[in-house]
Amino acid sequence: MDETTETMTISDRSDFALWAIERAKAIVAEEGGNLAIATRDHSDEKIAASANALGQAIVNALLEVFDGLMQE
């Protein structure tokens, strides 16, 4: 996944919801697409790797926001 990110200030639930929606869109667009391609190719190894990458991208996004909250 592309590691270029913008800094966003999350000051309320609305900001958090907006961040979560945008982050989810980016994750699904990239990692979900990779998983779909691997499934189409019928490669169990590629499917497993793509599914793991999708899961890791979700974990990374959650850690990203929680790390930002811990700095305050």
C-alpha positions as a Markdown table, in Angstrom:
| # | Residue | x | y | z |
|---|---|---|---|---|
| 1 | Met | 0.0 | 0.0 | 0.0 |
| 2 | Asp | 1.2 | 3.5 | -0.7 |
| 3 | Glu | 2.7 | 4.9 | 2.4 |
| 4 | Thr | 2.1 | 8.6 | 1.6 |
| 5 | Thr | -0.4 | 10.0 | 4.0 |
| 6 | Glu | -1.8 | 13.3 | 5.0 |
| 7 | Thr | -2.0 | 14.4 | 8.6 |
| 8 | Met | -5.6 | 14.9 | 9.7 |
| 9 | Thr | -6.8 | 16.3 | 13.0 |
| 10 | Ile | -9.6 | 14.2 | 14.5 |
| 11 | Ser | -11.4 | 16.4 | 17.0 |
| 12 | Asp | -14.8 | 14.7 | 17.2 |
| 13 | Arg | -16.7 | 11.6 | 16.1 |
| 14 | Ser | -17.6 | 13.1 | 12.8 |
| 15 | Asp | -14.0 | 13.6 | 11.9 |
| 16 | Phe | -13.2 | 10.1 | 12.9 |
| 17 | Ala | -16.1 | 8.7 | 10.9 |
| 18 | Leu | -14.9 | 10.6 | 7.8 |
| 19 | Trp | -11.3 | 9.4 | 8.3 |
| 20 | Ala | -12.5 | 5.8 | 8.7 |
| 21 | Ile | -14.6 | 5.9 | 5.6 |
| 22 | Glu | -11.8 | 7.3 | 3.4 |
| 23 | Arg | -9.2 | 4.9 | 4.9 |
| 24 | Ala | -11.5 | 1.9 | 4.3 |
| 25 | Lys | -12.1 | 3.0 | 0.7 |
| 26 | Ala | -8.4 | 3.2 | 0.1 |
| 27 | Ile | -7.7 | -0.2 | 1.7 |
| 28 | Val | -10.5 | -2.0 | -0.2 |
| 29 | Ala | -9.5 | -0.4 | -3.5 |
| 30 | Glu | -6.0 | -1.6 | -3.3 |
| 31 | Glu | -5.9 | -4.7 | -1.1 |
| 32 | Gly | -9.4 | -5.9 | -2.0 |
| 33 | Gly | -8.5 | -5.6 | -5.7 |
| 34 | Asn | -5.4 | -7.6 | -5.2 |
| 35 | Leu | -7.4 | -10.3 | -3.4 |
| 36 | Ala | -10.0 | -10.4 | -6.2 |
| 37 | Ile | -7.3 | -10.9 | -8.8 |
| 38 | Ala | -5.6 | -13.7 | -6.8 |
| 39 | Thr | -9.0 | -15.4 | -6.4 |
| 40 | Arg | -9.6 | -15.1 | -10.2 |
| 41 | Asp | -6.2 | -16.7 | -10.8 |
| 42 | His | -7.0 | -19.7 | -8.5 |
| 43 | Ser | -3.7 | -19.5 | -6.7 |
| 44 | Asp | -4.0 | -20.6 | -3.1 |
| 45 | Glu | -0.7 | -19.0 | -2.2 |
| 46 | Lys | -1.6 | -15.7 | -3.8 |
| 47 | Ile | -5.0 | -15.7 | -2.2 |
| 48 | Ala | -3.5 | -16.3 | 1.2 |
| 49 | Ala | -0.9 | -13.6 | 0.7 |
| 50 | Ser | -3.5 | -11.1 | -0.5 |
| 51 | Ala | -5.9 | -11.9 | 2.4 |
| 52 | Asn | -3.0 | -11.4 | 4.8 |
| 53 | Ala | -2.1 | -8.1 | 3.2 |
| 54 | Leu | -5.7 | -7.0 | 3.5 |
| 55 | Gly | -5.8 | -7.9 | 7.2 |
| 56 | Gln | -2.5 | -6.2 | 7.8 |
| 57 | Ala | -3.7 | -3.0 | 6.1 |
| 58 | Ile | -6.7 | -2.9 | 8.4 |
| 59 | Val | -4.5 | -3.5 | 11.5 |
| 60 | Asn | -2.1 | -0.8 | 10.3 |
| 61 | Ala | -5.0 | 1.7 | 9.8 |
| 62 | Leu | -6.3 | 1.0 | 13.3 |
| 63 | Leu | -2.9 | 1.4 | 14.8 |
| 64 | Glu | -2.4 | 4.6 | 12.9 |
| 65 | Val | -5.4 | 6.3 | 14.5 |
| 66 | Phe | -4.8 | 4.9 | 17.9 |
| 67 | Asp | -1.1 | 6.0 | 17.8 |
| 68 | Gly | -2.4 | 9.5 | 16.9 |
| 69 | Leu | -4.8 | 9.5 | 19.9 |
| 70 | Met | -2.1 | 8.4 | 22.3 |
| 71 | Gln | 0.1 | 11.5 | 21.4 |
| 72 | Glu | -2.4 | 13.8 | 23.0 |
